[in-house]
Amino acid sequence: MREPTPEQIRDERVYRSLGLTDAEYELVVEKLGRLPNYVEAGIFGVLWSEHCSYKSSKVHLRRFPTSGPQVLQGPGENAGVVDIGDGMAVAFKMESHNHPSAVEPYQGAATGVGGILRDIFTMGARPVAFLDSLRFGPLDDGRTRYLFSEVVAGIGGYGNCVGIPTVGGEVQFSPTYRGNPLVNAMCVGILPADGIVRGTATGVGNPVFVVGARTGRDGIHGATFASAEDPEEKERSAVQVGDPFLGKLLMEACLELIASGAVVGIQDMGAAGLTSSSAEMASRAGGGLEMILDRVPVREEGMTPYEMMLSESQERMLVVLERGREHVAFAIFQRYGLEVADIGRVTDDGRLRLIWHGEVVADMPVAALVDEAPVYERPIALPSEPERVDIPASLPAREAWLAVLSHPSVADKRFVYRQYDTMVRAQTVMGPGSDAALVKVPGMDKAIAMATDGNSRYVALNPRRGGQIAVAEAVRNLATAGAKPLAITNCLNFGNPEKPEIMRQLSDAIDGMAEACKALDTPVVSGNVSLYNESRGVDIQPTPVVGAIGVIDGIAKRLQSAPTRERAAAGLDLWLLGREDDSLEGTLYGELVCGRPVGDAPYIDLAEERRLHDLLQAIAGTRAAAAAHDVTEGGVAAAVAEMMIQCGAGGEIDIPAGMSQLGWLFSEAQGRAVVAVLPEGAEDLARLAAAFAVPLRKLGRLVASEKVAVRQAGDMVVEIPLAALRDAYEHAIPMALRAGTAGASA
């Protein structure tokens, strides 16, 4: 099939199928000073897509704080980098693979992991951990069960094969994701603080290499596909196919090549493949690139320049080497059995020039492709007032407690993380099931703390406050492990930006997140925006997800999220750090009884939140606390139950006089944590809490019992066997999956 002529592209509006609007096409013509040919129109279409250019979100993202003394590399590179002291640094980033996972869940999730892996080792960092953040519809839906199982298998299939542990994450379930699951993957790597490698194409005349897998037709239009509605209706050919074994070889070869000192710049071929990697590398350097496309190794016959440039075949890198040291790359890649091809050179004319069999098939200004992509200030709806709803405290306490613990968003996630290798490389200090994961820095008494978090219910009810909570929860998870928070990455998963109400959600959520980042001293150093998350015209609830990074000096100072069975059996007191609260607004309990998110988002005060984090770091490693667990979804009731289930001890809990019983049990007010303390540590805890101005109250105690008793003013509110709480918590997800399988068989 012959490609349309420039005149046909214009007259028949072919450019629309390439992702360009009428106005954007006219802007392309203006930038070029002529009509674009098919290759050029396709390249502009993909680089100006929402997925690559962030054209709807860029004006709002500028409000994030991105700098600080700990920041070595902020947004704009393949990953952010922060200093962790002693000459070492951490590179980390989170990205979404939502739309591909809705169509081909195993490969969509697997290639999401592979793509974020390449972003990290491209910076010169040795990847040490994966985390994820996943969202699905209700488990009573057959397609949801299929998506859930396949996504989890895809994450494990790739991560396990490349030999990097998946150490943490989160999974939530809500009807809002029934047609549009979210798959956000995060990777963390370690590198010397002075060893950062950047994706720049500098040095006129330096050679440009494609390394790794051959280029095929898989993933063509992947970036524009991720910027469109109703992903389940799109072509499966837009979904990439991963090869984790090749990915492992590519990682090791690239890290060895970087260590040789021959690399000038290196970039992963992610969204938009060779197009984005070449244009972005040239843009960062303020120069140009000339590439000879008939030298690109391909695995399919008859591939055209258009297909080569837009292919998103996985496990490929674009590398600029120092001229005269090409032999270094050839030797290294030959030893790993990987292909390497010299396809071009760095120029100083600011053009991206493509040559095919001796003819120039595309010649475009780099600045127009990247720096001058359209930026839209889309209409924003007026802010809406939170809905005022009376949430009935109508469920019996026992029934409510079991319902909250058995909700899949709260319930035990061992079904997920048992499919992941969490201990490979033997550096995992704390893994899945903890508030935060800890991974040891090799050769040092130091660990990196990491966590992901986000709650769409809060953001749907109050985008600004929900944005604050998204950051605060992720950072609080680090603090409850005893770590000092350093910075965050994020994935902003929202609906159709062409709807003013969606842009209001995005803008307000960013404001809230920025406020929290400033208050908690955790700048945003990398991230991703995923828009058009909608199915058949119905948008998902706004879902900003935060990946937080911190450091703990002295691994023995860490705090577990539950005490050991032996310490709990010996007797520990439970204390609540933070304010008392009995509001049910924004809670999971409220959603369960009302059938939808109701009220306002839960209470948060960022100054209180910061004091709590500082206190938790102060008590880590002292006799004041044996364990700490943050209070979040499901409230104090869920936090206490999770701690008891993990340590295998029952206990006694006292509700303060004057508080609504169900409200106090299930309030999700922020800035709170439950700590388990040896009786002789109470005085130290009280002294520290007073020093940091954090409210403190004794909740009760853990005892060597199979019962859990909750009282108020001496009267029994609920008494329940620990085994009943454990069954509700541990069996909810396996039972839902088994019920679905049985129903399908019947």
Residue pairs with C-beta under 8 A, 6 or more apart in sequence:
3 37
3 38
3 39
3 304
3 306
4 12
4 14
4 38
5 37
6 34
6 35
6 36
6 37
6 38
7 35
8 14
9 15
9 35
9 36
9 37
9 38
9 41
10 25
10 29
10 35
13 22
13 25
14 38
14 41
15 24
15 25
15 28
15 36
15 41
15 45
16 22
18 41
18 42
18 44
18 45
18 46
18 224
19 45
19 46
19 48
19 49
19 221
19 224
19 227
20 28
20 41
20 44
20 45
20 48
24 44
24 48
24 374
25 41
27 374
28 36
28 40
28 41
28 44
28 368
29 35
29 36
31 364
31 365
31 368
31 372
32 40
32 364
32 365
32 368
36 44
36 364
37 361
37 362
38 306
39 305
39 306
39 309
39 354
39 361
39 362
40 362
40 363
40 364
42 306
42 309
42 310
43 275
43 279
43 309
43 310
43 352
43 362
43 364
43 369
44 364
44 368
44 369
45 224
46 52
46 221
46 223
46 224
46 271
46 272
46 275
46 276
46 310
47 53
47 272
47 275
47 276
47 279
47 369
47 370
47 373
48 55
48 373
48 374
49 223
49 224
49 226
49 227
49 272
50 56
50 226
50 227
50 497
50 529
50 531
50 532
51 223
51 224
51 226
51 227
51 271
51 530
52 223
52 271
52 272
52 276
52 373
53 373
53 374
53 375
54 61
54 529
55 373
55 374
55 375
55 376
56 376
56 378
56 497
56 503
56 531
57 492
57 497
57 506
57 529
57 531
58 375
59 375
59 376
59 377
60 506
60 507
60 510
61 75
61 510
61 527
61 529
63 510
63 511
63 514
64 75
64 510
64 513
64 514
64 517
64 523
64 524
65 514
65 517
65 518
65 523
65 524
66 74
66 75
66 523
66 524
66 525
67 74
67 523
68 487
68 521
68 523
69 83
70 82
70 83
70 486
70 487
71 80
71 81
71 82
71 83
71 487
71 523
71 525
72 81
72 82
72 83
72 89
72 193
72 196
73 79
73 80
73 81
73 91
73 123
73 196
73 198
73 525
74 80
74 523
74 524
74 525
74 526
75 524
75 525
75 526
75 527
76 284
77 123
77 198
77 199
77 526
78 93
78 119
78 120
78 122
78 123
78 199
78 267
78 268
79 91
79 92
79 93
79 119
79 120
79 122
79 123
79 125
79 187
79 189
79 526
80 91
80 92
80 93
80 487
80 489
80 524
80 525
80 526
81 89
81 90
81 91
81 123
81 125
81 191
81 196
81 525
82 89
82 90
82 92
82 486
82 487
82 525
82 549
83 89
83 193
84 90
84 441
84 446
84 448
84 486
84 551
85 446
85 551
85 553
86 444
86 446
87 192
87 193
87 194
88 190
88 191
88 192
88 193
88 441
88 444
88 446
89 125
89 190
89 191
89 192
89 193
89 195
89 196
90 125
90 188
90 189
90 190
90 191
90 448
90 486
90 549
90 551
91 120
91 123
91 124
91 125
91 188
91 189
91 190
91 191
91 196
92 120
92 186
92 187
92 188
92 189
92 450
92 489
92 525
92 526
92 547
92 549
93 116
93 119
93 120
93 186
93 187
93 489
93 526
93 527
93 528
94 116
94 131
94 133
94 184
94 185
94 186
94 452
94 489
94 490
94 491
94 526
94 527
94 528
94 545
94 547
95 112
95 115
95 116
95 119
95 184
95 185
95 491
95 528
96 112
96 182
96 183
96 184
96 185
96 491
96 493
96 528
96 530
97 108
97 109
97 111
97 112
97 115
97 183
97 184
97 185
98 180
98 181
98 182
98 183
98 184
98 226
98 231
98 493
98 530
98 533
99 108
99 225
99 226
99 228
99 231
99 234
99 530
99 532
99 533
100 107
100 108
100 111
100 112
100 222
100 225
100 226
100 231
100 238
100 239
100 240
101 108
101 109
101 112
101 147
101 151
101 154
101 181
101 183
102 108
102 147
102 179
102 180
102 181
102 231
102 232
103 231
103 232
103 234
103 236
103 238
103 239
104 236
104 239
105 146
105 147
105 150
105 151
105 154
105 181
105 183
106 150
106 151
106 153
106 154
106 157
107 154
107 239
107 240
107 241
107 242
108 151
108 154
108 183
108 239
109 150
109 151
109 152
109 153
109 154
109 155
109 158
109 183
109 185
110 154
110 155
110 157
110 158
110 242
110 244
111 158
111 239
111 240
111 241
111 242
111 314
112 155
112 183
112 184
112 185
113 130
113 132
113 154
113 155
113 158
113 159
113 185
113 187
113 242
114 158
114 162
114 242
114 244
114 247
114 314
114 315
115 185
115 268
115 270
115 314
116 130
116 185
116 186
116 187
117 127
117 130
117 162
117 164
117 187
117 247
117 251
118 247
118 250
118 251
118 268
118 270
118 315
118 317
119 187
119 268
119 270
120 127
120 187
120 188
120 189
121 127
121 189
121 251
121 254
121 255
122 197
122 199
122 254
122 266
122 267
122 268
122 317
123 189
123 191
123 196
123 197
123 198
124 191
124 195
124 196
124 197
124 255
124 258
125 189
125 190
125 191
126 189
126 190
126 191
126 255
127 164
127 187
127 188
127 189
127 251
128 164
128 165
128 188
128 189
128 190
128 425
128 427
128 439
128 448
129 164
129 165
129 166
129 167
129 168
129 187
129 188
129 428
129 437
129 439
129 448
129 450
130 155
130 159
130 164
130 165
130 166
130 167
130 185
130 186
130 187
130 188
130 420
131 166
131 167
131 168
131 169
131 185
131 186
131 187
131 188
131 437
131 450
131 451
131 452
131 547
132 155
132 166
132 169
132 170
132 183
132 184
132 185
132 186
132 452
133 169
133 170
133 171
133 182
133 184
133 186
133 452
133 453
133 454
133 491
133 545
133 547
134 148
134 151
134 152
134 169
134 170
134 171
134 172
134 181
134 182
134 183
134 184
134 416
135 171
135 172
135 173
135 174
135 177
135 181
135 182
135 456
135 493
135 540
135 543
136 144
136 147
136 148
136 151
136 171
136 172
136 173
136 177
136 181
137 143
137 144
137 147
137 173
137 174
137 175
137 176
137 177
137 178
137 179
137 181
138 144
138 173
138 174
138 175
138 178
139 145
139 148
139 173
139 408
139 733
139 736
139 737
139 740
140 736
140 739
140 740
141 178
142 740
142 743
142 744
143 178
144 173
144 178
144 181
145 736
145 737
145 740
147 181
148 181
148 737
149 737
151 181
151 183
152 415
152 416
152 419
153 419
155 166
155 183
155 185
155 419
155 420
156 166
156 419
156 420
156 421
157 244
158 242
158 244
158 247
159 165
159 166
159 244
159 420
159 421
160 244
160 420
160 421
160 424
161 244
161 245
161 247
161 248
162 244
162 247
162 248
162 251
163 248
163 421
163 424
163 425
164 187
164 424
164 425
165 420
165 421
165 422
165 423
165 424
165 425
165 427
165 428
165 431
165 439
166 417
166 420
166 421
166 422
166 432
167 422
167 428
167 430
167 431
167 432
167 437
167 439
167 450
168 431
168 432
168 434
168 436
168 437
168 450
168 451
168 452
169 186
169 416
169 417
169 432
169 452
170 413
170 452
170 453
170 454
171 408
171 409
171 413
171 416
172 408
172 409
172 455
172 456
173 407
173 408
173 409
174 409
174 456
174 457
174 541
176 456
176 460
176 540
176 541
177 540
178 535
179 232
179 535
179 536
179 538
180 231
180 533
180 534
180 535
180 540
182 491
182 493
182 530
182 533
182 540
182 543
182 545
184 452
184 491
184 493
184 528
184 545
186 450
186 452
186 489
186 547
188 439
188 448
188 450
188 549
190 441
190 442
190 448
197 258
197 263
197 265
197 266
198 265
198 284
199 265
199 266
199 267
199 277
199 280
199 281
199 284
200 264
200 265
200 281
200 284
200 285
200 320
201 208
201 264
201 265
201 278
201 281
201 282
201 284
201 285
201 287
201 289
201 320
201 346
202 264
202 265
202 285
202 287
202 320
202 346
203 264
203 320
203 322
203 323
203 346
204 287
204 346
204 347
204 348
205 323
205 345
205 346
206 264
206 320
206 321
206 322
206 323
206 345
206 346
207 320
207 321
207 323
207 326
207 342
207 344
207 345
208 278
208 289
208 291
208 318
208 319
208 320
208 342
208 343
208 344
208 345
208 346
209 318
209 319
209 320
209 321
209 326
209 329
209 340
209 341
209 342
209 343
210 274
210 296
210 297
210 316
210 317
210 318
210 319
210 339
210 340
210 341
210 343
211 250
211 253
211 254
211 316
211 317
211 318
211 319
211 329
211 333
211 338
211 339
211 340
211 341
212 246
212 250
212 315
212 316
212 317
212 338
212 339
213 243
213 246
213 250
213 299
213 313
213 314
213 315
213 316
213 339
214 297
214 298
214 299
214 313
214 339
215 273
215 274
215 296
215 297
215 298
215 299
215 303
215 308
215 311
215 313
215 316
216 298
216 299
216 300
216 303
216 311
216 313
217 237
217 300
217 303
217 307
217 311
218 237
218 239
218 240
218 241
218 311
218 312
218 313
218 314
219 237
219 238
219 239
219 240
219 241
219 273
219 311
219 312
219 313
219 314
220 237
220 238
220 307
220 310
220 311
220 312
221 235
221 238
221 310
222 238
222 239
222 240
222 271
222 272
222 312
223 271
223 272
223 276
223 312
225 231
225 234
225 235
225 238
226 271
226 530
226 532
227 531
227 532
228 234
228 532
229 496
229 532
229 534
229 537
230 534
230 535
230 536
231 535
232 535
240 312
240 313
240 314
241 313
241 314
242 314
242 315
243 314
243 315
246 315
246 338
247 314
247 315
249 336
249 337
249 338
250 315
250 317
250 336
250 338
252 336
253 332
253 333
253 335
253 336
253 338
254 266
254 317
254 319
256 332
257 263
257 319
257 328
257 329
257 332
257 333
258 266
260 325
260 328
260 332
261 322
262 321
262 322
262 325
262 328
262 329
263 319
263 320
263 321
263 322
264 320
264 321
264 322
265 281
265 284
265 285
265 319
265 320
266 317
266 318
266 319
266 320
267 277
267 280
267 281
267 317
267 318
267 319
268 277
268 316
268 317
269 276
269 277
269 312
269 313
269 316
269 317
269 318
270 276
270 277
270 312
271 312
272 310
272 312
273 309
273 310
273 311
273 312
273 313
273 316
274 291
274 296
274 308
274 309
274 311
274 316
274 318
275 309
275 310
277 317
277 318
278 289
278 291
278 318
278 352
279 352
279 366
279 369
279 370
280 370
281 289
281 318
281 320
282 288
282 289
282 346
282 350
282 352
282 366
283 366
283 367
283 369
283 370
283 371
285 346
286 350
287 346
287 347
287 348
287 349
287 350
287 366
288 346
288 347
288 348
288 349
288 350
288 351
288 352
288 353
288 366
289 344
289 345
289 346
289 347
289 352
289 353
289 366
290 344
290 345
290 347
290 351
290 353
290 354
290 355
291 343
291 344
291 352
291 353
291 354
291 355
292 343
292 344
292 355
292 356
293 305
293 308
293 309
293 343
293 354
293 355
293 356
293 361
294 355
294 356
294 357
295 341
295 342
295 343
295 344
296 308
296 341
296 343
297 339
297 341
298 308
299 313
303 311
305 354
305 356
305 361
305 362
309 354
309 362
319 329
320 346
321 328
321 329
326 342
329 340
330 340
333 339
333 340
334 340
347 353
350 365
350 366
350 367
351 363
351 364
351 365
351 366
352 362
352 363
352 364
352 365
352 366
352 369
353 360
353 362
353 363
354 360
354 361
354 362
354 363
355 361
378 497
378 498
378 500
378 503
379 500
379 503
380 500
380 503
380 504
380 507
381 500
381 501
381 503
381 504
382 504
383 504
383 508
384 504
386 461
386 462
386 599
386 600
386 601
387 461
387 598
387 599
387 600
388 599
389 585
389 590
389 594
389 598
389 599
391 584
391 585
391 587
391 589
391 590
391 593
391 594
391 598
391 599
392 593
393 584
393 660
393 661
393 662
393 663
394 593
395 403
395 589
395 592
395 593
395 662
396 718
397 661
397 662
397 665
397 710
397 717
397 718
398 718
398 720
400 589
400 592
400 637
400 662
400 665
400 666
401 637
401 641
401 665
401 718
401 720
401 725
401 728
402 724
402 725
402 728
403 592
404 410
404 588
404 589
404 592
404 634
404 635
404 637
404 638
404 666
405 411
405 634
405 638
405 641
405 725
405 728
405 729
405 732
406 728
406 729
406 731
406 732
407 588
407 592
407 634
407 732
408 732
408 733
408 736
409 588
409 633
410 588
410 633
410 634
410 638
410 729
411 728
411 729
411 730
411 732
411 733
412 729
412 730
412 732
412 733
413 432
413 433
413 733
414 432
414 433
414 730
415 733
415 734
415 737
416 432
417 431
417 432
417 433
420 432
422 428
422 431
422 432
423 431
427 439
427 440
427 442
428 437
428 438
428 439
428 440
429 438
429 439
429 440
429 447
429 555
429 558
430 436
430 437
430 438
430 481
430 558
430 560
431 437
433 561
433 646
434 481
434 560
434 561
435 451
435 476
435 477
435 480
435 481
435 561
435 628
435 629
435 630
436 449
436 450
436 451
436 477
436 478
436 480
436 481
436 483
436 548
436 550
437 449
437 450
437 451
438 447
438 448
438 449
438 450
438 481
438 483
438 552
438 555
438 558
439 447
439 448
439 450
440 446
440 447
440 555
441 447
441 448
445 553
445 554
445 555
446 551
446 552
446 553
446 554
446 555
447 483
447 551
447 552
447 555
447 558
448 549
448 550
448 551
449 478
449 481
449 483
449 485
449 548
449 549
449 550
449 551
449 552
450 478
450 547
450 548
450 549
450 550
451 474
451 477
451 478
451 547
451 548
452 474
452 545
452 546
452 547
452 548
453 470
453 473
453 474
453 477
453 545
453 546
453 548
453 632
454 470
454 473
454 474
454 543
454 544
454 545
454 546
455 466
455 469
455 470
455 473
455 632
455 633
456 466
456 540
456 541
456 542
456 543
457 466
457 541
457 586
457 588
457 591
457 597
458 465
458 466
458 469
458 470
458 586
458 601
458 602
459 466
459 467
459 470
459 505
459 509
459 541
459 542
459 543
459 544
459 601
460 466
460 505
460 541
460 542
460 597
461 585
461 586
461 597
461 598
461 599
461 600
461 601
462 586
462 600
462 601
463 504
463 505
463 506
463 507
463 508
463 509
463 512
463 542
464 508
464 509
464 511
464 512
464 515
465 512
465 600
465 601
465 602
465 604
466 509
466 512
466 542
466 544
466 601
467 508
467 509
467 510
467 511
467 512
467 513
467 514
467 515
467 516
467 544
468 512
468 513
468 515
468 516
468 604
468 606
469 512
469 516
469 601
469 602
469 604
469 670
470 490
470 509
470 512
470 513
470 516
470 544
470 545
470 546
471 488
471 512
471 513
471 516
471 517
471 520
471 522
471 546
471 548
472 516
472 520
472 604
472 606
472 609
472 670
472 671
473 546
473 630
473 632
473 670
474 488
474 546
474 547
474 548
475 485
475 488
475 516
475 520
475 522
475 546
475 548
475 550
475 613
476 609
476 612
476 613
476 630
476 632
476 670
476 671
476 673
477 548
477 630
478 484
478 485
478 548
478 549
478 550
478 613
479 485
479 550
479 612
479 613
479 614
479 616
479 617
480 559
480 561
480 616
480 628
480 629
480 630
480 673
481 550
481 552
481 558
481 559
481 561
481 620
481 628
482 552
482 557
482 558
482 559
482 616
482 617
482 619
482 620
482 621
482 628
483 550
483 551
483 552
483 558
483 617
483 620
484 550
484 551
484 552
484 617
485 520
485 521
485 522
485 548
485 549
485 550
485 613
486 522
486 549
486 550
486 551
487 522
487 523
487 524
487 525
487 548
487 549
488 517
488 522
488 523
488 524
488 525
488 546
488 547
488 548
488 549
489 524
489 525
489 526
489 527
489 546
489 547
489 549
490 513
490 524
490 527
490 528
490 544
490 545
490 546
490 547
491 527
491 528
491 529
491 530
491 544
491 545
491 547
492 506
492 509
492 510
492 527
492 528
492 529
492 530
492 544
492 545
493 530
493 533
493 540
493 542
493 543
493 544
493 545
494 502
494 505
494 506
494 509
494 529
494 530
494 531
494 533
494 539
494 540
494 542
494 543
495 502
495 505
495 531
495 532
495 533
495 534
495 539
495 540
495 542
496 502
496 531
496 532
496 534
496 539
497 503
497 506
497 531
497 532
499 539
502 539
502 542
505 542
506 542
509 542
509 544
513 524
513 544
513 546
515 606
516 522
516 606
516 609
517 523
517 524
519 606
519 607
519 609
519 610
520 606
520 609
520 610
520 613
522 548
533 539
533 540
533 543
534 540
541 597
552 558
552 620
554 621
556 621
557 620
557 621
558 620
558 621
559 616
559 619
559 620
559 625
559 627
559 628
560 626
560 627
561 627
561 628
561 629
561 642
561 643
561 646
562 568
562 627
562 629
562 642
562 643
562 644
562 645
562 646
562 647
562 676
563 572
563 626
563 627
563 643
563 647
563 676
563 702
564 647
565 647
565 648
565 649
567 626
567 647
567 676
567 678
568 647
568 648
568 649
568 676
568 702
568 704
569 649
569 704
571 679
571 701
571 702
571 703
571 704
572 626
572 676
572 677
572 678
572 679
572 701
572 702
573 676
573 677
573 678
573 679
573 682
573 698
573 700
573 701
573 702
574 640
574 643
574 651
574 653
574 674
574 675
574 676
574 677
574 698
574 699
574 700
574 701
574 702
575 674
575 675
575 677
575 682
575 685
575 696
575 697
575 698
575 699
576 631
576 636
576 672
576 673
576 674
576 695
576 696
576 697
576 698
576 699
577 612
577 615
577 616
577 672
577 673
577 674
577 675
577 689
577 694
577 695
577 696
578 608
578 612
578 631
578 669
578 671
578 672
578 673
578 694
578 695
579 603
579 608
579 669
579 671
579 672
579 695
580 656
580 659
580 664
580 695
580 697
581 602
581 603
581 663
581 664
581 667
581 669
581 672
582 659
582 660
582 663
582 664
582 667
583 599
583 602
583 603
583 663
583 667
583 669
584 590
584 599
584 660
584 662
584 663
584 666
584 667
585 598
585 599
585 600
585 601
585 602
586 597
586 598
586 599
586 600
586 601
586 602
586 668
587 599
587 602
587 635
587 666
587 667
587 668
588 633
588 634
588 666
588 668
589 634
589 635
589 662
589 666
590 597
590 598
590 599
591 597
591 598
602 667
602 668
602 669
602 670
603 669
603 670
603 671
604 669
604 670
604 671
605 670
605 671
608 671
608 694
609 670
609 671
611 692
611 693
611 694
612 671
612 672
612 673
612 692
612 694
614 692
615 688
615 689
615 692
615 694
616 628
616 673
618 688
618 691
618 692
619 625
619 628
619 675
619 684
619 685
619 688
622 681
622 684
622 688
623 678
623 680
623 681
623 684
624 675
624 677
624 681
624 684
624 685
624 688
625 675
625 676
625 677
625 681
625 685
626 675
626 676
626 677
626 678
626 681
627 643
627 647
627 675
627 676
628 673
628 674
628 675
628 676
629 639
629 642
629 643
629 673
629 674
629 675
630 639
630 672
630 673
630 674
631 639
631 668
631 669
631 672
631 673
631 674
632 638
632 639
632 668
632 670
633 668
634 666
634 668
635 664
635 665
635 666
635 667
635 668
636 664
636 665
636 666
636 667
636 672
636 674
636 699
637 665
637 666
638 666
639 673
639 674
640 651
640 653
640 674
640 699
641 708
641 725
641 729
642 729
643 674
643 676
643 702
644 650
644 651
644 702
644 708
644 722
644 725
645 722
645 725
645 726
645 729
645 730
647 702
648 722
649 702
649 703
649 704
649 705
649 722
650 702
650 703
650 704
650 705
650 706
650 707
650 708
650 709
650 722
651 700
651 701
651 702
651 703
651 705
651 708
651 709
652 700
652 701
652 703
652 708
652 709
652 710
652 711
653 699
653 700
653 708
653 709
653 710
653 711
654 698
654 699
654 700
654 710
654 711
654 712
655 661
655 664
655 665
655 710
655 711
655 712
655 717
656 664
656 697
656 712
657 712
657 713
659 712
661 712
661 717
665 710
674 699
675 685
676 702
677 685
682 698
685 696
686 696
689 695
689 696
690 696
705 722
706 721
706 722
706 723
707 719
707 720
707 721
707 722
708 719
708 720
708 721
708 722
708 725
709 716
709 718
709 719
710 716
710 717
710 718
710 719
711 717
